Each structure stands twice: as C-alpha cells, then as structure tokens.
Amino acid sequence: YNQFNGTLPRKISRNMHRLTILDVNHNRLSGNIPMELGNLWPLVQLELSDNLFSGPIPESLGSLSNLEGLFLSNNYLTGSIPYSLTRDHLKLNEIFLHNNRLSGTIPVALANLPYLNIIFLDDNKLTGTVPNELCNLNLNKAFFYDH
C-alpha cells in the first residue's frame, strides 16, 4: 500500500494509449474520478478501491469496451449506477461497487452484460428491489444486502 494523496490527474489518459491496468488501490486519493479515464480504451482493469473518491461514477467509463474488471469499492461515490455500464458490448466480468453512497435503483440492464460473473453492490443507499433478470443469472457471488 502507498499513501498517495490528492486527486487523480485529469491528464492521466494522455500518452497512455497502451495502458491495460490502472491500479491505485489502497491510497488516499480524493476528488472526483476523472471522466478522461474513459479515453483509456485498452484498459482491462480499473482498480480505484479503498481511496477517498467522491462524486458520481463517470458515464465515460462505459466507453471502455475492453474493461473486464471495475473496482470502485470503499470510496464515497454518490449518484446512481451509470446506464453506460450496462451496455451489452462491454466485457465487464467483475463489478465491485460496494461500500459507497450510491443511490437509485439497480439497473435491470446489468443483466445484459454477457460476461458478468461477480457483482458486489452492498453497503450503498440503493433502493427498490433486485431485478429478477439479475437474479436469474448464474453469478458466482451477488451481494445486494445493506447492513
């Protein structure tokens, strides 16, 4: 673990056109997640868990068509789960959004992700019911409860 602090630079996507894994887990990074991360098209894993990020999950992350793992847990993220993350062309296999402050309902369209295998949404402020379409998937782990 490091002790990086401050914000994630908005310029992070410049000159990193071959980057496949961005892992800054377990730091003290804060502020919003830069929407410019959506320009890192080769990205396969985005690991921003265990930081102090706040604000919404950028819609631009739905542009990352090679992304297999999205790890944003244990932050202070707010707003709803972006619809852009539910597009069926995405390769998302693992989604870790637990222990944030996300609100709204769980998008039914998450069930359209053809490779989705693991999803953690617990410890948020989500409302409504878990969509039946998501319950019918053969997921390895699906935690939707709130403590």
C-alpha positions in Angstrom: 0.0 0.0 0.0 1.1 3.5 -0.7 0.0 6.8 0.8 -0.6 8.7 -2.4 -2.9 11.7 -1.8 -4.5 14.4 -3.8 -6.6 13.9 -6.9 -6.1 11.6 -9.9 -4.8 13.9 -12.6 -7.3 14.6 -15.5 -4.3 14.3 -17.9 -3.8 10.6 -16.9 -5.2 9.4 -20.2 -2.7 11.4 -22.3 0.2 9.4 -23.7 -1.0 6.2 -22.0 -2.6 4.6 -25.0 -1.3 1.1 -24.2 -2.2 1.0 -20.6 -4.2 -2.1 -19.7 -4.3 -2.0 -15.9 -4.6 1.1 -13.7 -4.3 0.1 -10.1 -4.2 2.8 -7.4 -6.0 0.8 -4.7 -5.4 1.5 -1.0 -4.3 5.1 -1.1 -5.7 8.4 0.0 -6.7 9.7 -3.4 -9.7 12.0 -3.3 -12.0 14.2 -5.5 -14.0 13.0 -8.5 -13.0 10.1 -10.7 -11.8 11.9 -13.9 -14.1 11.4 -16.9 -11.0 11.3 -19.0 -10.4 7.7 -17.8 -13.0 6.8 -20.4 -10.3 7.6 -23.1 -8.1 4.7 -22.0 -9.6 2.3 -24.5 -7.1 -0.6 -24.0 -7.9 -0.6 -20.2 -8.8 -4.1 -19.0 -8.8 -3.4 -15.2 -9.6 -0.2 -13.4 -8.8 -0.5 -9.7 -9.6 2.6 -7.6 -10.9 0.9 -4.5 -10.0 1.9 -0.9 -9.5 5.6 -1.5 -11.5 8.7 -0.8 -13.0 9.3 -4.2 -16.4 11.2 -4.2 -19.0 12.3 -6.7 -20.6 10.2 -9.4 -19.2 7.3 -11.4 -18.4 8.9 -14.8 -20.6 7.8 -17.7 -17.4 7.8 -19.8 -16.3 4.5 -18.2 -19.0 2.9 -20.4 -16.7 3.7 -23.3 -14.1 1.2 -22.1 -15.2 -1.7 -24.2 -12.2 -3.9 -23.2 -12.8 -3.4 -19.5 -13.2 -6.7 -17.6 -12.8 -5.5 -14.0 -14.2 -2.4 -12.4 -13.2 -2.0 -8.8 -14.5 1.2 -7.2 -15.4 -0.2 -3.7 -14.7 1.5 -0.4 -14.9 5.1 -1.5 -17.5 7.9 -1.1 -19.1 7.7 -4.6 -22.6 9.1 -5.0 -25.4 9.2 -7.6 -26.7 6.2 -9.5 -25.0 3.4 -11.3 -24.5 4.8 -14.8 -26.5 3.3 -17.6 -23.4 3.4 -19.8 -22.0 0.5 -17.7 -24.9 -1.8 -18.7 -24.2 -1.8 -22.5 -24.1 -5.4 -23.8 -20.9 -4.8 -25.8 -18.9 -4.4 -22.6 -16.7 -7.3 -21.4 -17.3 -6.5 -17.7 -16.8 -9.7 -15.8 -16.4 -8.2 -12.3 -18.1 -5.1 -10.8 -17.2 -4.1 -7.3 -19.2 -1.0 -6.2 -19.8 -1.9 -2.5 -19.3 0.4 0.4 -20.0 3.7 -1.3 -23.0 6.0 -1.1 -24.6 5.1 -4.4 -28.4 5.7 -4.7 -31.2 5.0 -7.0 -32.3 1.5 -8.2 -30.2 -1.3 -9.5 -30.3 -1.1 -13.3 -32.2 -4.1 -14.9 -29.8 -3.7 -17.9 -26.9 -5.1 -15.8 -28.4 -8.5 -16.7 -27.5 -7.7 -20.3 -23.7 -7.9 -19.6 -22.8 -11.2 -21.3 -19.6 -11.8 -19.2 -20.8 -10.6 -15.8 -19.7 -13.2 -13.2 -19.2 -11.3 -9.9 -21.0 -8.2 -8.7 -20.9 -6.5 -5.3 -23.4 -3.7 -4.6 -23.8 -4.0 -0.8 -23.4 -1.1 1.7 -24.8 1.6 -0.5 -28.0 3.6 -0.4 -29.7 1.7 -3.3 -33.5 1.4 -3.2 -36.2 -0.7 -4.8 -35.8 -4.4 -5.4 -33.2 -6.6 -7.0 -34.3 -7.1 -10.6 -35.4 -10.6 -11.4 -33.4 -10.6 -14.6 -30.2 -10.2 -12.5 -31.3 -12.9 -10.0 -31.7 -15.4 -12.9 -28.1 -15.0 -14.0 -25.6 -17.7 -13.0 -23.4 -15.3 -10.9 -20.7 -16.6 -8.7 -21.3 -14.0 -6.0 -24.1 -11.5 -5.8 -24.3 -9.4 -2.6 -27.1 -6.8 -2.7 -27.8 -6.5 1.0 -27.4 -3.4 3.1 -26.2 -3.6 6.7 
